[in-house]
Amino acid sequence: MDKVSGQKSAYSYLYPQIAVYDHRMLEVGDGHQLYVEQSGNPAGLPVVVLHGGPGGGCSPYMRRYFDPSKYRIILFDQRGCGKSRPFASVEANTTQHLIADIEKIRLELGIDRWVVFGGSWGATLGLAYTQAHPERVLHLVLRGVFMARQSELDWFYAGGAGKFWPDLWAEFRDAIPEDEHGDLVGAYHRRLFSGDHKQEVVYGRIWSRWENALASMATDGVVGEPGPDYARTFARIENHYFINGAFFDHDGQLMTNIDCMADVPGTIVQGRFDMICPPSTAYELNRVWPISRLIMVGRAGHALSEPGITQALVMTMDRLGDLLG
C-alpha cells in the first residue's frame, strides 16, 4: 500500500483544459440516448470515464486527469443524467443497462480494449463492467471505492457517518417522521417518487445536501443549495439504485465475483478520511484482488477534487500512459 499527501491546489496537478473533437448522441435502446464525447489524441490510449452518483454526470473537469497527447479520452453521461435523454428517467435504468451501454460505446467507437476510470458509483460500475467484460479492460483505475453493499449503505444512511457529523445528520434524518427512521432510504423513496414535483424537489435537495456536505474535507460541511432540477434528478436516480440494491443478484456480488477479473490489473486511490465511502472497503478489495495497487491518500476525503486524490490519479494515469501507450 502506497501513501500520498497532497498540499497544493488540485488544479496545480491537472492538465490544461482539453477541447472535445467529437461528440454525439448514441441510441442505446429503451428510448434512451446517451451523450458521448471524445477529447485528447484520437490515436492515443483509450480511457473511458465513469462518473459518480448514480445520477451525476460528466464534466469538462474530468478530461484534465489525462495527458491529451497520450490519451483518447471518452466521457459519457449515464442514462437519465446530464445531456443524455430522457433526462431524469429511471425507466430501463439499471446496472445491467449501464454495463450494456458501456459495451455499445466501445463498439461504436471501434475500440478493442481500454482503460476504465471511475470513482464512487463510477467505481461500482467499473467493477461491474470489468467483471462482465474482463477481456476488454487493460487496467481498472478506481477512486473512493463503493461496492453498493448493504453495510456501506447503512454506514451513510443509517447513522454511521452521522456519528461524525451529528448536526448535518440530524437535518437529514429529522426531515422524516420518527416512525420511519428505521428505513430512511425507503422513506426518502416514497417522497422522491410521490408524483408531487414540489415535494420531490424539497426532499431531493435534502438528500443531495447530506452527500455534498461530506464529500470534501475542504468544505467542513458547508455547501451551497443545489439547484432544484439537479437535486431532484440526482436524488431520484441514486435512491432508485440504492433501494434496489444496485440491481445486483445478491448483496456483496462485486466481492464474491472478484475472480472474474483476477487477471485485470488495477489501481485504487482512496482518501484516508473519506466519510462517504470509508477506506475499509478499498482495503478489503485490495486484499482480495492480488494484482491491484492501493494508494491511500492522507488528508483527503471523497471528492475527485481533493488535492491529494487529484495528484495520485494524475500520477497514475501518467504512469499508465507510459506503460500501455
Sequence and secondary structure as in RCSB ss.txt:
>XXXX:A:sequence
MDKVSGQKSAYSYLYPQIAVYDHRMLEVGDGHQLYVEQSGNPAGLPVVVLHGGPGGGCSPYMRRYFDPSKYRIIL
FDQRGCGKSRPFASVEANTTQHLIADIEKIRLELGIDRWVVFGGSWGATLGLAYTQAHPERVLHLVLRGVFMARQ
SELDWFYAGGAGKFWPDLWAEFRDAIPEDEHGDLVGAYHRRLFSGDHKQEVVYGRIWSRWENALASMATDGVVGE
PGPDYARTFARIENHYFINGAFFDHDGQLMTNIDCMADVPGTIVQGRFDMICPPSTAYELNRVWPISRLIMVGRA
GHALSEPGITQALVMTMDRLGDLLG
>XXXX:A:secstr
 EEEE  S GGGGS     EEEEEEEEEETTEEEEEEEEE TTSEEEEEE STTT    GGGGGGS TTTEEEEE
E  TTSTT BSTT  TT SHHHHHHHHHHHHHHTT SSEEEEEEEHHHHHHHHHHHH GGGEEEEEEEEE    H
HHHHHHHSSTGGGT HHHHHHHHTTS GGGGGGHHHHHHHHHTSS HHHHHHHHHHHHHHHHHTS GGGTT    
  HHHHHHHHHHHHHHHHTGGG SSTTHHHHTGGGGTTS EEEEEETT SSS HHHHHHHHHH TTEEEEEEET 
 S TT HHHHHHHHHHHHHHHHHH 
